Amino acid sequence: MSIEDIIHSGANVSITVCADDLIQFANHLVKTTREELEAVISSKNEEAYKTPAEASEILHVDKSTLWRWAKIGYLIPIEVGGKRLYKQSDINAILRKN
């Protein structure tokens, strides 16, 4: 039985642990934590893009407002294949300001 199994069993026991077992458990904790953090970071790095219609709906403004905001540099879209798209992170930043 591993240390992790004993912990998950919920048993109230006293155990003697050798150094190798302790190192193995520590490495397991570090590996598990690293995997969880990498998953969180990679999910945040995946940028979502919204069409002008979606962005105007999220922000509760007219499409003409989006155009004006782009002109003054407040919310700058990217152009992909001749179409304007707005970064979700930029939209979220505006929502946090208000």
DSSP file (Angstrom, degrees, kcal/mol; ACC not computed):
  #  RESIDUE AA STRUCTURE BP1 BP2  ACC     N-H-->O    O-->H-N    N-H-->O    O-->H-N    TCO  KAPPA ALPHA  PHI   PSI    X-CA   Y-CA   Z-CA
    1    1 A M              0   0    0      0, 0.0     2,-0.1     0, 0.0     0, 0.0   0.000 360.0 360.0 360.0 134.5    0.0    0.0    0.0
    2    2 A S     >  -     0   0    0      1,-0.1     4,-2.0    23,-0.0     5,-0.2  -0.404 360.0-109.3 -87.9 167.2    1.4    3.4   -1.0
    3    3 A I  H  > S+     0   0    0      1,-0.2     4,-2.5     2,-0.2     5,-0.2   0.896 120.8  54.7 -60.4 -40.8    1.3    6.6    1.2
    4    4 A E  H  > S+     0   0    0      1,-0.2     4,-2.6     2,-0.2    -1,-0.2   0.907 106.2  50.9 -62.0 -41.8   -1.3    8.0   -1.2
    5    5 A D  H  > S+     0   0    0      1,-0.2     4,-1.5     2,-0.2    -1,-0.2   0.905 110.5  49.5 -61.4 -41.9   -3.5    5.0   -0.7
    6    6 A I  H  X>S+     0   0    0     -4,-2.0     4,-0.8     2,-0.2     5,-0.7   0.913 112.0  48.3 -63.6 -43.0   -3.3    5.3    3.1
    7    7 A I  H ><5S+     0   0    0     -4,-2.5     3,-0.8     1,-0.2    -2,-0.2   0.922 112.8  47.5 -63.8 -44.4   -4.1    9.0    2.9
    8    8 A H  H 3<5S+     0   0    0     -4,-2.6    -1,-0.2     1,-0.2    -2,-0.2   0.742 102.0  64.7 -71.0 -22.5   -7.1    8.4    0.7
    9    9 A S  H 3<5S-     0   0    0     -4,-1.5    -1,-0.2    -5,-0.2    -2,-0.2   0.755  98.2-137.1 -71.5 -22.6   -8.4    5.6    2.9
   10   10 A G  T <<5 +     0   0    0     -3,-0.8    -3,-0.1    -4,-0.8     2,-0.1   0.576  46.9 155.8  78.5   8.1   -9.0    8.1    5.7
   11   11 A A      < -     0   0    0     -5,-0.7     2,-1.1     1,-0.1    -1,-0.3  -0.419  45.4-133.4 -70.7 143.0   -7.5    5.7    8.2
   12   12 A N        +     0   0    0     -2,-0.1     2,-0.3    -3,-0.1    -1,-0.1  -0.779  53.4 141.2 -97.3  90.8   -6.1    7.2   11.4
   13   13 A V        -     0   0    0     -2,-1.1     2,-0.5    -7,-0.1    -3,-0.0  -0.886  51.0-126.9-131.5 158.2   -2.9    5.3   11.6
   14   14 A S        -     0   0    0     -2,-0.3     2,-0.3     2,-0.0    -2,-0.0  -0.904  34.2-174.7-102.1 135.9    0.7    5.9   12.5
   15   15 A I        -     0   0    0     -2,-0.5     2,-0.5     2,-0.0    -2,-0.0  -0.933  25.3-136.2-131.9 154.6    3.2    4.9    9.9
   16   16 A T        -     0   0    0     -2,-0.3     2,-0.5     0, 0.0    -2,-0.0  -0.949  26.6-162.4-107.1 127.5    7.0    4.6    9.6
   17   17 A V        -     0   0    0     -2,-0.5     2,-0.2     4,-0.0    -2,-0.0  -0.920   9.2-141.4-116.5 133.1    8.2    6.0    6.2
   18   18 A C     >  -     0   0    0     -2,-0.5     4,-2.0     1,-0.1     3,-0.2  -0.516  30.8-108.5 -85.2 162.5   11.5    5.3    4.7
   19   19 A A  H  > S+     0   0    0      1,-0.2     4,-2.5     2,-0.2     5,-0.2   0.866 117.6  54.9 -59.9 -39.8   13.3    8.1    2.8
   20   20 A D  H  > S+     0   0    0      1,-0.2     4,-2.5     2,-0.2    -1,-0.2   0.905 108.4  48.5 -62.8 -41.4   12.7    6.5   -0.6
   21   21 A D  H  > S+     0   0    0     -3,-0.2     4,-2.4     2,-0.2    -1,-0.2   0.905 111.9  49.5 -64.4 -40.6    9.0    6.4    0.0
   22   22 A L  H  X S+     0   0    0     -4,-2.0     4,-2.4     2,-0.2    -2,-0.2   0.902 112.0  47.7 -65.5 -41.8    8.9   10.0    1.1
   23   23 A I  H  X S+     0   0    0     -4,-2.5     4,-2.6     2,-0.2    -2,-0.2   0.909 111.7  50.9 -64.2 -42.6   10.9   11.1   -1.9
   24   24 A Q  H  X S+     0   0    0     -4,-2.5     4,-2.0     2,-0.2    -2,-0.2   0.909 111.9  47.0 -62.3 -42.5    8.6    9.1   -4.2
   25   25 A F  H  X S+     0   0    0     -4,-2.4     4,-2.4     2,-0.2    -2,-0.2   0.906 111.6  50.7 -66.4 -42.1    5.5   10.7   -2.6
   26   26 A A  H  X S+     0   0    0     -4,-2.4     4,-2.4     1,-0.2    -2,-0.2   0.914 110.4  49.5 -61.8 -43.2    7.0   14.2   -2.9
   27   27 A N  H  X S+     0   0    0     -4,-2.6     4,-2.6     1,-0.2    -1,-0.2   0.883 109.5  52.6 -63.3 -37.9    7.8   13.6   -6.5
   28   28 A H  H  X S+     0   0    0     -4,-2.0     4,-2.6     2,-0.2    -2,-0.2   0.923 109.9  48.2 -63.2 -44.1    4.2   12.4   -7.1
   29   29 A L  H  X S+     0   0    0     -4,-2.4     4,-2.4     2,-0.2    -2,-0.2   0.915 112.7  47.8 -62.3 -43.6    2.8   15.6   -5.5
   30   30 A V  H  X S+     0   0    0     -4,-2.4     4,-2.6     2,-0.2    -2,-0.2   0.922 113.1  48.2 -63.9 -44.3    5.1   17.8   -7.6
   31   31 A K  H  X S+     0   0    0     -4,-2.6     4,-2.3     2,-0.2    -2,-0.2   0.920 113.1  47.4 -63.3 -45.0    4.2   16.0  -10.8
   32   32 A T  H  X S+     0   0    0     -4,-2.6     4,-2.1     2,-0.2    -1,-0.2   0.918 113.6  47.5 -63.3 -44.0    0.4   16.1  -10.0
   33   33 A T  H  X S+     0   0    0     -4,-2.4     4,-2.6    -5,-0.2    -2,-0.2   0.911 111.2  51.4 -64.0 -43.2    0.6   19.8   -9.1
   34   34 A R  H  X S+     0   0    0     -4,-2.6     4,-2.7     1,-0.2     5,-0.2   0.919 109.7  49.7 -60.7 -44.4    2.6   20.6  -12.3
   35   35 A E  H  X S+     0   0    0     -4,-2.3     4,-2.0     1,-0.2    -1,-0.2   0.906 111.8  48.5 -62.4 -41.9    0.1   18.8  -14.5
   36   36 A E  H  X S+     0   0    0     -4,-2.1     4,-1.9     2,-0.2    -2,-0.2   0.917 113.3  46.9 -64.9 -42.7   -2.8   20.7  -12.9
   37   37 A L  H  X S+     0   0    0     -4,-2.6     4,-2.8     1,-0.2     5,-0.2   0.899 110.6  52.0 -66.2 -40.8   -1.1   24.1  -13.3
   38   38 A E  H  X S+     0   0    0     -4,-2.7     4,-2.7     1,-0.2     5,-0.2   0.886 108.8  51.6 -62.7 -38.2   -0.1   23.4  -16.9
   39   39 A A  H  X S+     0   0    0     -4,-2.0     4,-1.8    -5,-0.2    -1,-0.2   0.911 112.0  46.1 -64.8 -41.7   -3.7   22.5  -17.7
   40   40 A V  H  X S+     0   0    0     -4,-1.9     4,-1.7     2,-0.2    -2,-0.2   0.931 115.0  46.9 -65.5 -46.0   -4.9   25.8  -16.2
   41   41 A I  H  X S+     0   0    0     -4,-2.8     4,-1.6     1,-0.2    -2,-0.2   0.915 112.3  48.8 -64.5 -44.1   -2.3   27.8  -17.9
   42   42 A S  H  X S+     0   0    0     -4,-2.7     4,-0.8     1,-0.2    -1,-0.2   0.865 109.4  52.7 -67.6 -34.1   -2.9   26.2  -21.3
   43   43 A S  H  < S+     0   0    0     -4,-1.8     3,-0.3    -5,-0.2    -1,-0.2   0.859 111.1  47.4 -68.5 -32.6   -6.6   26.7  -21.1
   44   44 A K  H  < S+     0   0    0     -4,-1.7    -2,-0.2     1,-0.2    -1,-0.2   0.764 106.4  58.5 -76.2 -25.4   -6.1   30.4  -20.3
   45   45 A N  H  < S+     0   0    0     -4,-1.6     2,-1.2    -5,-0.2    -1,-0.2   0.656  81.3  94.0 -78.9 -14.7   -3.7   30.7  -23.2
   46   46 A E  S  < S-     0   0    0     -4,-0.8     2,-0.2    -3,-0.3    -1,-0.1  -0.674  72.6-151.5 -80.7 101.1   -6.3   29.6  -25.7
   47   47 A E        -     0   0    0     -2,-1.2     2,-0.3    41,-0.0    -2,-0.1  -0.520   2.7-148.3 -77.5 136.0   -7.6   32.9  -26.9
   48   48 A A        -     0   0    0     -2,-0.2    40,-2.9     2,-0.0     2,-0.4  -0.799   8.8-150.9-101.2 148.3  -11.2   33.0  -28.1
   49   49 A Y  E     -A   87   0A   0     -2,-0.3     2,-0.4    38,-0.2    38,-0.2  -0.953   5.6-155.8-123.3 140.9  -12.3   35.5  -30.7
   50   50 A K  E     -A   86   0A   0     36,-3.0    36,-3.1    -2,-0.4    -2,-0.0  -0.884  16.2-123.3-117.7 145.0  -15.7   37.0  -31.2
   51   51 A T     >  -     0   0    0     -2,-0.4     4,-3.1    34,-0.2     5,-0.2  -0.326  38.1-101.5 -73.3 165.2  -17.4   38.4  -34.2
   52   52 A P  H  > S+     0   0    0      0, 0.0     4,-2.7     0, 0.0     5,-0.2   0.888 125.0  52.2 -56.5 -38.4  -18.6   42.1  -34.2
   53   53 A A  H  > S+     0   0    0      2,-0.2     4,-1.8     1,-0.2     5,-0.1   0.926 112.6  44.1 -63.9 -44.0  -22.2   40.8  -33.5
   54   54 A E  H  > S+     0   0    0      2,-0.2     4,-2.6     1,-0.2     5,-0.2   0.921 114.5  49.3 -66.4 -43.5  -21.1   38.7  -30.6
   55   55 A A  H  X S+     0   0    0     -4,-3.1     4,-2.5     1,-0.2    -2,-0.2   0.911 110.6  49.7 -63.2 -42.9  -18.9   41.4  -29.2
   56   56 A S  H  X>S+     0   0    0     -4,-2.7     5,-2.1    -5,-0.2     4,-0.9   0.867 112.3  48.8 -65.8 -34.6  -21.6   44.0  -29.4
   57   57 A E  H  <5S+     0   0    0     -4,-1.8     3,-0.3    -5,-0.2    -2,-0.2   0.926 112.4  47.2 -69.1 -44.4  -24.0   41.7  -27.7
   58   58 A I  H  <5S+     0   0    0     -4,-2.6    -2,-0.2     1,-0.2    -1,-0.2   0.915 119.9  39.0 -61.9 -43.4  -21.6   40.8  -24.9
   59   59 A L  H  <5S-     0   0    0     -4,-2.5    -1,-0.2    -5,-0.2    -2,-0.2   0.538 105.6-127.8 -86.5  -7.3  -20.7   44.5  -24.3
   60   60 A H  T  <5 +     0   0    0     -4,-0.9     2,-0.3    -3,-0.3    -3,-0.2   0.915  68.2 119.2  58.9  46.0  -24.3   45.7  -24.8
   61   61 A V      < -     0   0    0     -5,-2.1    -1,-0.2    -6,-0.2    -2,-0.1  -0.893  67.9 -98.7-132.7 164.9  -23.3   48.3  -27.4
   62   62 A D    >>  -     0   0    0     -2,-0.3     4,-1.4     1,-0.1     3,-0.8  -0.438  33.3-113.9 -78.8 157.4  -24.1   48.9  -31.1
   63   63 A K  H 3> S+     0   0    0      1,-0.3     4,-2.1     2,-0.2     5,-0.1   0.823 118.1  61.3 -60.7 -30.9  -21.7   47.7  -33.8
   64   64 A S  H 3> S+     0   0    0      1,-0.2     4,-2.3     2,-0.2    -1,-0.3   0.836 100.0  54.8 -65.6 -30.8  -21.1   51.4  -34.7
   65   65 A T  H <> S+     0   0    0     -3,-0.8     4,-3.0     2,-0.2    -1,-0.2   0.897 105.8  51.8 -67.2 -40.2  -19.8   51.8  -31.1
   66   66 A L  H  X S+     0   0    0     -4,-1.4     4,-2.2     2,-0.2    -2,-0.2   0.917 109.8  49.5 -60.8 -42.4  -17.3   49.0  -31.8
   67   67 A W  H  X S+     0   0    0     -4,-2.1     4,-1.9     2,-0.2    -2,-0.2   0.922 112.5  47.1 -62.5 -43.8  -16.2   50.7  -35.0
   68   68 A R  H  X S+     0   0    0     -4,-2.3     4,-1.8     1,-0.2    -2,-0.2   0.905 110.8  52.0 -64.6 -41.8  -15.8   54.0  -33.1
   69   69 A W  H  X>S+     0   0    0     -4,-3.0     5,-2.4     1,-0.2     4,-0.7   0.877 108.8  50.7 -62.1 -38.0  -13.8   52.3  -30.3
   70   70 A A  H  <5S+     0   0    0     -4,-2.2     3,-0.5     3,-0.2    -1,-0.2   0.895 107.8  54.1 -65.0 -39.2  -11.5   50.7  -32.9
   71   71 A K  H  <5S+     0   0    0     -4,-1.9    -2,-0.2     1,-0.2    -1,-0.2   0.854 114.3  39.4 -64.2 -36.2  -10.9   54.2  -34.4
   72   72 A I  H  <5S-     0   0    0     -4,-1.8    -1,-0.2    -5,-0.1    -2,-0.2   0.464 115.8-112.7 -94.6  -1.2   -9.9   55.7  -31.0
   73   73 A G  T  <5S+     0   0    0     -4,-0.7     3,-0.3    -3,-0.5    -3,-0.2   0.644  82.3 121.0  84.9  14.4   -7.9   52.5  -30.0
   74   74 A Y  S   <S+     0   0    0     -5,-2.4     2,-0.4     1,-0.3    -4,-0.2   0.908  88.8   9.7 -77.9 -43.6  -10.2   51.5  -27.1
   75   75 A L  S    S-     0   0    0     -6,-0.7    -1,-0.3    -9,-0.2    -2,-0.2  -0.867  78.8-165.8-139.1 101.7  -11.1   48.1  -28.5
   76   76 A I        -     0   0    0     -2,-0.4    11,-0.4    -3,-0.3     2,-0.1  -0.782   7.4-150.4 -97.2 122.2   -9.0   47.1  -31.5
   77   77 A P        -     0   0    0      0, 0.0     2,-0.3     0, 0.0     9,-0.2  -0.366  11.1-127.1 -80.9 165.8  -10.1   44.1  -33.6
   78   78 A I  E     -B   85   0B   0      7,-3.1     7,-2.6    -2,-0.1     2,-0.6  -0.813  19.3-129.8-105.6 156.4   -7.9   41.8  -35.5
   79   79 A E  E     +B   84   0B   0     -2,-0.3     2,-0.5     5,-0.2     5,-0.2  -0.931  26.3 175.7-111.3 124.3   -8.5   41.1  -39.2
   80   80 A V  E >  S-B   83   0B   0      3,-2.9     3,-1.7    -2,-0.6    -2,-0.0  -0.969  75.7 -19.5-128.5 114.4   -8.6   37.5  -40.4
   81   81 A G  T 3  S-     0   0    0     -2,-0.5     3,-0.1     1,-0.3    -1,-0.1   0.852 127.7 -52.2  58.6  35.5   -9.4   36.9  -44.0
   82   82 A G  T 3  S+     0   0    0      1,-0.3     2,-0.4     0, 0.0    -1,-0.3   0.480 117.0 113.2  80.9   1.8  -11.0   40.4  -44.3
   83   83 A K  E <   -B   80   0B   0     -3,-1.7    -3,-2.9   -32,-0.0     2,-0.4  -0.858  64.8-127.4-109.2 143.8  -13.2   39.8  -41.3
   84   84 A R  E     +B   79   0B   0     -2,-0.4     2,-0.3    -5,-0.2    -5,-0.2  -0.717  28.4 179.8 -88.5 135.5  -12.9   41.7  -38.0
   85   85 A L  E     -B   78   0B   0     -7,-2.6    -7,-3.1    -2,-0.4     2,-0.4  -0.981  17.0-142.7-133.6 148.1  -12.7   39.6  -34.8
   86   86 A Y  E     -A   50   0A   0    -36,-3.1   -36,-3.0    -2,-0.3     2,-0.2  -0.921  22.0-118.1-114.0 134.8  -12.4   40.8  -31.2
   87   87 A K  E  >  -A   49   0A   0     -2,-0.4     4,-1.9   -11,-0.4     3,-0.2  -0.497  13.8-139.9 -70.1 133.7  -10.3   39.1  -28.6
   88   88 A Q  H  > S+     0   0    0    -40,-2.9     4,-2.8     1,-0.2     5,-0.2   0.865 103.9  57.7 -60.6 -36.1  -12.3   37.7  -25.7
   89   89 A S  H  > S+     0   0    0    -41,-0.4     4,-1.8     1,-0.2    -1,-0.2   0.875 105.8  49.1 -64.8 -36.0   -9.6   38.9  -23.3
   90   90 A D  H  > S+     0   0    0     -3,-0.2     4,-1.8     2,-0.2    -1,-0.2   0.895 111.7  49.2 -67.6 -39.6   -9.9   42.5  -24.6
   91   91 A I  H  X S+     0   0    0     -4,-1.9     4,-2.2     1,-0.2    -2,-0.2   0.921 110.4  50.6 -63.5 -44.1  -13.7   42.3  -24.1
   92   92 A N  H  X S+     0   0    0     -4,-2.8     4,-2.1     1,-0.2    -1,-0.2   0.870 106.5  55.3 -62.4 -36.9  -13.2   40.9  -20.6
   93   93 A A  H  X S+     0   0    0     -4,-1.8     4,-1.3     1,-0.2    -1,-0.2   0.902 108.5  47.8 -63.5 -40.3  -10.8   43.8  -19.8
   94   94 A I  H  X S+     0   0    0     -4,-1.8     4,-1.3     1,-0.2    -2,-0.2   0.906 110.7  51.6 -66.1 -41.1  -13.4   46.3  -20.8
   95   95 A L  H  < S+     0   0    0     -4,-2.2    -2,-0.2     1,-0.2    -1,-0.2   0.855 107.4  52.9 -64.7 -34.6  -16.1   44.5  -18.7
   96   96 A R  H  < S+     0   0    0     -4,-2.1    -1,-0.2     1,-0.2    -2,-0.2   0.818 104.0  57.4 -69.7 -29.9  -13.8   44.6  -15.7
   97   97 A K  H  <        0   0    0     -4,-1.3    -1,-0.2     1,-0.2    -2,-0.2   0.849 360.0 360.0 -67.6 -34.0  -13.3   48.4  -16.0
   98   98 A N     <        0   0    0     -4,-1.3    -1,-0.2    -3,-0.1    -2,-0.2   0.466 360.0 360.0 -88.6 360.0  -17.0   49.0  -15.8
